[in-house]
C-alpha cells in the first residue's frame, strides 16, 4: 500500500533551478522527507502495535471477547498515533500553508502570509523543553506582530536533527512557495 505522505516529491532535488517544480499546485504536499527520528518513532509505535495485536488474538482465543476488543482498540489507537506522527510537518499548496501537528492542524491562506523567513534563535530540541541555539522557519501573518510569528520547523525537530542541509533545502522550498503564492 503506497503511503504518499511518507515521501516528498523527488522532483525538487532534481530540478533545483525551478522554485516550484510540481505540475499540480492544488494538491497538498510536504516539500521535504520526514526525518529519521520521526520515522524511527513511528516504526517503534507500529512494532508495539503488532505485539498488542498479537496479545489481542491470544486474549480472544483464551479469554473474553470484551477484553480482546479493548486490547484491539488500544492497538488501533497506537497505529493511528504512529500514522499521525508521520503526517506532522509543513504542507503547502496553491491554497495556502498548512502546519500539521499531532492533534491540531492549522491552515493559513497565502493572502494572509506576509513573509516566511529563517531566523537564528533558541529552539526546542526534539520538541522537549530543553532549548539549544538553532535556526527556525517562521511564518509572519498579516495583522499579527512579528514577534508572534509561529515556528513552522526548526533545525532541531524530529525531521531535521543533525540534518542542517535538509533543513536549508526544506526552508528554501517553503519560502519559494510563499514567494510565488503570497504575491498574487
N, C-alpha and C positions, 0 to 999 in steps of 0.2 A: 504494500500500500504506500503510494508516494505521500510524503509529508512536505508540502511546499513551503511551510513556514520554517523548516529547518535550514534551508539554503537560501542564500541571496542569489540574485541573478548574476551569473558569472560574466555577463557581457560588460559589466563595469570594469573588471580587471583587464579585459581585452581591449576595450576602447576607452583609454584614459583621456584622450583628447576631446571626447564628446561629454558634455556635462550631464546630459540625461539620455543615456544610451538605450532606453526602453521604448518599444513600439507602443505599448498600451499604458498610457499615463493614468487611466481611470482605475486601474487595479491597485489595491493597497499592497505595498511591498516594503520589506526591510532591506535597506541598501547595504547591508553587511551580514556576515555569517554570525550565528551565535557562538560565543566563546567556549573554550574547553571547560571552564568552571561551570558554566550553566548546563552544558550538555552532560558533564560528569554527574552533577547533582540530579538531573533528570534521569539519567541511566541508573543511578543508585535507587532512586524512588521506584522506577519500574522493576528493578531487581527485588526490592522489598515487596512490591505488589505481587510479584509472581509467587513468593513464599506465602503471602497471605491468601492468595487464591488457592494454592495447594492445601493450606490449612482449612479453607472453606470446603473443599472437596472432601477432605478427611472427616471433618465435622458432619457434613451432610450424610456420609456413609455410615458413620458410627453414632452420631448424636441426633439432635433435633433439627428440624428444618429451619425453625426460627433462629437458632444460634448460627447456623450456616448462612442464612440470609444476612444477618448482622455482619458477620465476618466478610461476606461477599461485598456488602455495601462499603465496608472500610477499604477493601481492595480497590473498588471503583473510585472512591474518594482519593486514594493515593495516585491512581492512574490519571485522573482529571487534574490533580495538582501538578504532576510531572509534566503533562502536556501544556498546562497553563504556564509553567515555568519556562518552557521553551518559546512561548509566544511573547514573553516580556521583551520590550525594546521600543525603538522608534520606527514607525512605519510612515511612509509617505505616499501620496498620490496627487493627482491634479486638484483634488477637492480640499486637501489640507495636510496637516501634520498630526499624526496620532501617536500619543505616548501610552503604551500598553503596560500596565502594572499587573501585579499578581491578582489584585481584587478590583482595581479601578482602571478604566480606560478613558482617556480624555482626548478629544479631537478638537483641533484649532483650525478653522478655515484660513486659507492663505491671506485673505483680505484683512485679517486681524493680526497677522505677523508683521512686525516692524523689522526685526533682524533675528538671525540665528548666528551666534558667534562663539568662538572658542576663547576661553579665558583661563589664566593661571590662577588657581585658588586652592584652599584646602578642600579636599573631597573625602567622602566616606570610603573606607576600604571594604569592599565586598558588601556594601550596604550596612555594615556594622557601625556602632557609634564611634569607633576609632577613626580619626581623620589623619590624612597624610597630604603632602603637597602634590598636586597633580593638575591636570587640565580637565575642564568641563565644557560641555557644549550647552549653551544657554539659549532659551527662547524668550525674546523680548516681544511682548504683545502690545498692540495699540491700546491706549487708555490705562496702561499699568506703568508703575515706576520701574526703572531699570534694575533697582536692587531687589525687586520682587520676581525677577526672571526665574522660572523653574529650570532645574537642571535636567536636560534630556539624557545625557550619558556622560560618563567620566572615564579617565584612563585607569581607574582602579575598581570598576564594577566587574561583574561576572563575565562580561563579554570581552573586555579589553585589558584585564590584569596581565601585566608583563607583555603586552602586545601594543606598544605605542604606535608603531607604523599602521596597524589595523585601525586604531582609533583615528589617526590622521586621515586615512582614506575614507572612513565612515563619516567623519565630521565634514570633510570636503564634499562628500556626496549629499549629505543633508543640507549643507549650505548652498550647494548648486541647485537643489530642488527649491529652496526658499528664494534664491535669487531669480530663478526662472518664473516661479508662480506667484510670488508676492508682488512683483512689479506690474502684473496685469491689471 
